[in-house]
Amino acid sequence: MADAGVFAWRKKHISSFGGRFLEFVRTPPFLSYPSGRATLGVAGFQVIRLCHKCHDNLSFVSNERDNRSFVASSDELNGMSRDLRQKYNPAQLIADHEDAVRTKIACQFHSLWSVMVDSALSRAFPGVH
């Protein structure tokens, strides 16, 4: 992952693309492409994929789709966290607070590879990078 971070920051200075895809969005005062967050996320999931491959004797090629499906949710949308702007009574259970608990949103991923693709594109779709 450290190598991926170094690569991303070096690439920022040699890339001819320095702004965002959407012209009406102001470009930040730093080089935004490629995305460091997306680069480190993809590198992290590749490490996880290769650990699963080694540990479980899987036969996928390192740069192709695997079959490690899983379900994930964020810490914010896990069905247990609450909006901190709402009133809170510490004497009550969080589940008893009306409309305070955020809905759980779980994402089904059919492979770790699909998470890597989503991570790589996650900054481009909203126009961030």
Order of alpha helices (4+ residues) and beta strands (2+ residues): alpha-alpha-beta-beta-alpha
